[in-house]
Amino acid sequence: MARPKLQLRIAQSPVLRYGLAVFSVSVALGGALLIERLQLRNITLFLFAIAVAAWYGGTGAAVLAFLLSYISFAYFFVEPSHGIPYFILFALFAWLVSWFSSVRRRVEAELLAERTGRDMGSSTPRRIPLQRQESTCA
């Protein structure tokens, strides 16, 4: 299954990757400020912004989204003395989603390489030989 054109374009252009990170955090900040006016505190919008940046933009975009999310959340919603737990939460979430995204990209690349290798002429699937262990009975 081919990747969508927009996802390919984002993956190839660093400006689009990092622009996506800035845009997603900006949308999260706007939504969080709107929610704050309703007397609710919502961290999930910032976590979602990190996830979108990591999934489509890669690790560098995830780091940028993590930093922008933490700075925005700490500046607008948290007292200075209570910022460390949020920093840890944002960092762990960014690491986790970046790891998922890198595993997904690696598996996609392996599947694509296997598919193109199969399409190039080898119609038989690659087999892994099984080794028998010899048992010694006394």
TAQUI-V482704 format. One line per field, one symbol per residue. psi: psi as a letter, one per 30 degrees, with the letter a starting at -180 (. if undefined). A space follows every 50 residues. Layout:
psi: ???
//
This chain:
psi: kkkleeeeeeffjeeeefeeeeeeeeeeeeeeeeeefghkkjffeeeeee eeeeeffaeeeeeeeeeeeeeeeeeffkkefgfeeeeeeeeeeeeeeeee eeeeeeeeeeeeeeeeeefffjfklkkkkkkkkkkjk.
//
